[in-house]
Amino acid sequence: MEDPFSNRMPLNRFRAIAFGLLCVIWLPLAAPLFGAGQADANLKSEYFTAKEDILKLEMAVNEVITSTFSGSFAVVNRPKGVYLPGYGVNLSFLVNIHRAVINTPFGQVRSKRAITPELKKQRIEEMKEKLVRVLQENGETFRLRTEESLSIVAFIEDRNFPDEPSENRTILLSVLKKDLDELKNRNDRAREFKQRIKIVEY
């Protein structure tokens, strides 16, 4: 009598085929999980590198602010930068260029020195020129991708009295890493840099 189980596939061969089918189905789905760890490590490395560069830029911009605004002018928020993967580095700060009333532990004190509109305009233009040089001198050392950019945002607060109209302004200076690299060894880079940098005021 013929054994009904004689044609059954050997157990070891069955296990090998089942394991092969499992690999064919599971490995493509699991591949992104294996790559995720490496991607996270690369991103952490980018953040660490950018943090060092941002700290140097913060110090350079802070020197510009303190050398431009003093006395009745006041730095409300010091420069702080952040790295956004795919976009680049953004650094921002806030300056009050009126500062007619100053809060002290003993109450409010009104400044005796009047700040004229001409002086305000002069200081802002001076600050812009210095920030352009900061980007030019420090930007090329940033370890960014070519498509990423380096930006500085200056928030200008021009109101201190409650009954005065607000004349606040925002100034954005931005340049692509690609342009910084291209101009690095150019003899006329100062003039060309001013043409490539983007400056927006509103």
C-alpha atoms as one frame of an Amber mdcrd trajectory, in Angstrom:
protein
   0.000   0.000   0.000   1.364   3.407  -1.011   2.217   5.743   1.802  -0.014
   8.908   1.435   2.759  11.016   2.974   5.530   9.773   0.679   5.164  12.768
  -1.712   5.172  15.343   1.089   7.896  18.033   0.776  10.796  17.464   3.202
  10.432  19.634   6.293  13.822  21.332   5.922  13.122  22.277   2.308   9.709
  23.665   3.285  11.299  25.810   5.991  13.899  27.151   3.547  11.243  28.170
   1.006   9.068  29.777   3.697  12.027  31.753   5.009  12.875  32.897   1.475
   9.337  34.105   0.849   9.352  35.926   4.185  12.590  37.715   3.248  11.212
  38.737  -0.154   8.142  40.272   1.491   9.632  41.690   4.712  13.041  43.085
   3.715  11.751  45.805   1.333   9.389  46.969   4.072  12.072  46.942   6.745
  14.817  48.613   4.660  13.740  52.170   5.595  13.962  51.187   9.258  17.590
  50.125   8.883  18.424  53.378   7.072  16.613  55.531   9.625  19.321  55.072
  12.234  22.031  56.263   9.843  19.865  59.190   8.691  19.319  60.269  12.308
  23.053  60.076  12.970  23.810  62.214   9.906  21.205  64.788  10.946  22.618
  65.001  14.485  26.057  65.566  12.985  24.688  68.407  10.837  23.075  70.016
  13.878  26.310  69.773  15.881  28.351  71.297  13.044  25.817  74.088  12.489
  25.724  74.858  16.218  29.439  75.696  16.230  29.120  77.930  13.156  25.996
  79.653  14.506  27.742  80.509  17.791  30.515  82.326  15.885  27.952  84.204
  13.793  25.979  85.207  16.908  29.125  86.717  18.406  29.952  88.609  15.196
  26.423  90.016  14.863  26.342  90.964  18.541  29.516  93.003  18.024  27.820
  94.829  15.149  24.796  95.653  17.303  26.738  96.852  20.331  29.020  99.005
  18.173  26.063 100.565  16.338  23.467 101.026  19.063  24.297 102.459  22.460
  22.999 104.929  25.022  19.293 105.517  24.465  19.154 102.673  21.963  18.605
  99.254  23.475  19.023  95.628  22.458  15.815  93.894  23.474  16.673  90.382
  22.269  20.246  89.304  21.586  21.084  87.446  18.348  19.968  83.801  18.348
  20.382  81.420  15.453  18.819  78.140  14.374  19.612  75.556  11.706  16.733
  74.287   9.548  17.731  71.279   7.396  17.008  71.988   3.745  16.673  75.734
   4.327  19.854  76.761   6.144  20.698  79.011   9.082  18.478  81.809  10.317
  19.597  84.317  12.945  17.370  87.033  14.409  17.470  89.832  16.994  15.337
  92.734  18.230  16.437  96.325  18.833  14.400  99.211  20.242  15.687 102.371
  18.526  13.419 104.793  20.386  13.735 103.876  24.033  12.327 107.145  25.330
  11.038 105.399  28.450  13.289 103.000  30.346  11.937 100.678  33.037  14.091
 100.540  36.171  13.612  98.986  39.638  12.638 102.466  40.797  10.018 103.032
  38.088  10.028 104.505  34.588  12.713 106.984  33.591  12.382 109.159  30.500
  15.507 109.680  28.450  16.652 113.302  28.244  18.433 112.759  24.946  16.157
 113.095  21.936  16.778 110.609  19.116  16.098 112.298  15.784  14.669 110.450
  12.764  17.903 111.237  10.901  19.974 109.548  13.605  17.716 106.483  13.537
  18.041 106.185   9.756  21.812 106.651   9.947  22.214 103.920  12.557  20.018
 101.465  10.637  21.963 101.993   7.394  25.223 101.607   9.293  23.984  98.366
  10.811  22.942  96.985   7.411  26.373  97.686   5.916  28.079  95.943   8.820
  25.754  92.925   8.618  26.496  92.550   4.903  30.213  92.393   5.753  29.530
  89.871   8.524  27.759  87.564   6.062  30.531  87.967   3.530  33.352  87.342
   5.993  31.726  84.543   8.012  29.334  82.936   5.565  31.861  81.048   3.472
  33.060  79.107   6.532  29.566  77.715   7.178  29.324  74.009   6.393  25.952
  74.144   4.648  24.576  72.500   1.531  24.852  74.543  -1.658  21.075  74.988
  -1.912  20.753  76.207   1.691  20.981  79.854   2.694  22.323  82.037   5.474
  19.874  84.673   6.757  19.827  87.454   9.341  16.544  89.018  10.447  16.641
  92.332  12.321  13.433  93.406  14.061  13.503  97.168  14.618  11.128  98.388
  17.314  10.468 102.122  17.032   7.835 102.744  19.649   8.024 103.347  23.341
   5.298 105.815  24.314   1.802 104.229  24.512   0.217 107.076  22.545   2.761
 107.029  19.691   2.136 105.337  16.330   4.187 102.217  15.677   6.972 102.507
  13.117   8.379  99.026  13.573  10.446  97.549  10.734  11.794  94.164   9.726
  15.029  93.842   7.749  15.974  90.526   6.115  19.425  89.807   4.692  19.842
  86.459   2.963  22.449  84.802   0.738  22.750  81.309  -0.753  25.643  79.077
   0.275  26.223  78.477  -3.447  26.899  82.190  -3.982  29.220  82.338  -0.978
  31.288  79.458  -2.366  31.400  80.897  -5.884  32.603  84.296  -4.663  35.172
  82.955  -2.201  38.185  83.426  -4.488  36.888  86.316  -6.587  38.925  89.534
  -6.547  35.769  91.632  -6.962  33.748  89.609  -4.486  32.773  92.608  -2.318
  30.971  94.321  -5.203  29.535  91.086  -6.582  28.406  89.982  -3.121  26.276
  93.110  -2.683  24.548  92.279  -5.958  23.790  88.698  -4.967  22.702  89.231
  -1.367  18.976  89.636  -0.898  17.842  92.526   1.321  14.146  92.979   2.100
  12.619  95.670   4.322   8.998  96.033   5.361
